[in-house]
Amino acid sequence: MSNNSIKKTLLVSLLLCLVCSIMVSISVVVLGEKQAENKALDVRRNLLMATGLIDVSATKDDVVEAYKKIEMKMVDLETGEFTEVIDPYKYDLKKSRKDPKENMLIEPSDDIANIKFRSKYSSVYFVKDNGFTTQVVLPVYGKGLWSTMFGFLSLAPDLKTVKGFQFFEHGETPGLGGEVDNPDWKKIWPGKHVYDDQFNTKIDVVKGKVTENPHKDFQVDGLSGATLTSNGVENLLHYWLGQHGYLKFLKNIKTRGYLK
Ligand SMILES: Cc1cc2nc3c(=O)[nH]c(=O)nc-3n(C[C@H](O)[C@H](O)[C@H](O)COP(=O)(O)O)c2cc1C
């Protein structure tokens, strides 16, 4: 076969395609596992950052060590009870909310977080110290301006005081809505109150700066030039802290003395 023949050109192209696709398939399989592992580690890192147990400088070993203080449980959001229907270590929030066997549609009038559907179940996390619960961490998510923002809200054992708030995934504009990741903004959250004494959700992301006023403990500065993302943050917190989110569960653990 001459080097210039069409047959040979086609054969070489075909072989090249075959070799490339085998290489791509091998890297997908080999790297896929590593990517999933890194993703899981990143979620844990963000969860721990919401609790303040680690900071941005934490190494992989720091994350693994700090995570030993976390107890993870599954909750049925309808009843607010712990459930063993789902293995917490196999649960994946994003897959579960899209799985027709596990999810539910949210009535448009209730859908203040603008997420359309959610899993019937959620993981919740308890930070343990010498057998005592020092924080309860709740996964929360909702629409910002461009994207669904996924994060963790950590509450003190009184279940109304914020210990930390951290997004682990969003697609808001860097410098505008993306400032949800700004450490200075995240620093404002600890000490703020999400509920009043009757478990009414009160947290309010205001436009501009919080001024001296009787409600300031319930108020957080809005992100400048990003009112729509700020509104999204407030709305998602109201959804998840409300009766369609964790409210039943939080009332249950409070009244049954689970946190003592
Ligand atoms: C390219 C572009 C990206 C934007 N990204 C965001 C964003 O991520 N979050 C947001 O709230 N507003 C974003 N905005 C601004 C909004 O359109 C809107 O003006 C803003 O939310 C109003 O906030 P302000 O009242 O604080 O100025 C963006 C605007 C442009 C032109």
The ligand as a MOL file (V3000), in Angstrom:
LIG
                    3D

  0  0  0     0  0            999 V3000
M  V30 BEGIN CTAB
M  V30 COUNTS 31 33 0 0 0
M  V30 BEGIN ATOM
M  V30 1 C -22.4690 40.7070 33.7100 0
M  V30 2 C -23.2840 40.9480 34.9390 0
M  V30 3 C -23.2050 40.0390 35.9730 0
M  V30 4 C -23.9580 40.2210 37.1350 0
M  V30 5 N -23.8890 39.2940 38.1200 0
M  V30 6 C -24.6480 39.4400 39.2210 0
M  V30 7 C -24.6330 38.4580 40.2630 0
M  V30 8 O -23.9100 37.4670 40.2370 0
M  V30 9 N -25.4680 38.6780 41.3140 0
M  V30 10 C -26.2900 39.7610 41.4040 0
M  V30 11 O -27.0380 39.8650 42.3650 0
M  V30 12 N -26.2810 40.7130 40.4640 0
M  V30 13 C -25.4910 40.5890 39.3830 0
M  V30 14 N -25.4980 41.5290 38.4170 0
M  V30 15 C -26.2300 42.7740 38.6840 0
M  V30 16 C -27.7160 42.6170 38.5910 0
M  V30 17 O -28.1190 42.6220 37.2710 0
M  V30 18 C -28.4110 43.7360 39.3720 0
M  V30 19 O -28.0540 44.9510 38.7840 0
M  V30 20 C -27.9560 43.7550 40.8180 0
M  V30 21 O -28.2540 42.5440 41.4240 0
M  V30 22 C -28.6290 44.8640 41.5760 0
M  V30 23 O -27.9470 44.9710 42.8010 0
M  V30 24 P -27.7360 46.3900 43.5240 0
M  V30 25 O -29.1110 46.8970 43.7370 0
M  V30 26 O -27.0420 46.0280 44.8290 0
M  V30 27 O -26.9050 47.2090 42.6240 0
M  V30 28 C -24.7670 41.3600 37.2580 0
M  V30 29 C -24.8310 42.2910 36.2270 0
M  V30 30 C -24.1080 42.0850 35.0710 0
M  V30 31 C -24.1990 43.0880 33.9740 0
M  V30 END ATOM
M  V30 BEGIN BOND
M  V30 1 1 1 2
M  V30 2 1 2 3
M  V30 3 2 2 30
M  V30 4 2 3 4
M  V30 5 1 4 5
M  V30 6 1 4 28
M  V30 7 2 5 6
M  V30 8 1 6 7
M  V30 9 1 6 13
M  V30 10 2 7 8
M  V30 11 1 7 9
M  V30 12 1 9 10
M  V30 13 2 10 11
M  V30 14 1 10 12
M  V30 15 2 12 13
M  V30 16 1 13 14
M  V30 17 1 14 15
M  V30 18 1 14 28
M  V30 19 1 15 16
M  V30 20 1 16 17
M  V30 21 1 16 18
M  V30 22 1 18 19
M  V30 23 1 18 20
M  V30 24 1 20 21
M  V30 25 1 20 22
M  V30 26 1 22 23
M  V30 27 1 23 24
M  V30 28 2 24 25
M  V30 29 1 24 26
M  V30 30 1 24 27
M  V30 31 2 28 29
M  V30 32 1 29 30
M  V30 33 1 30 31
M  V30 END BOND
M  V30 END CTAB
M  END
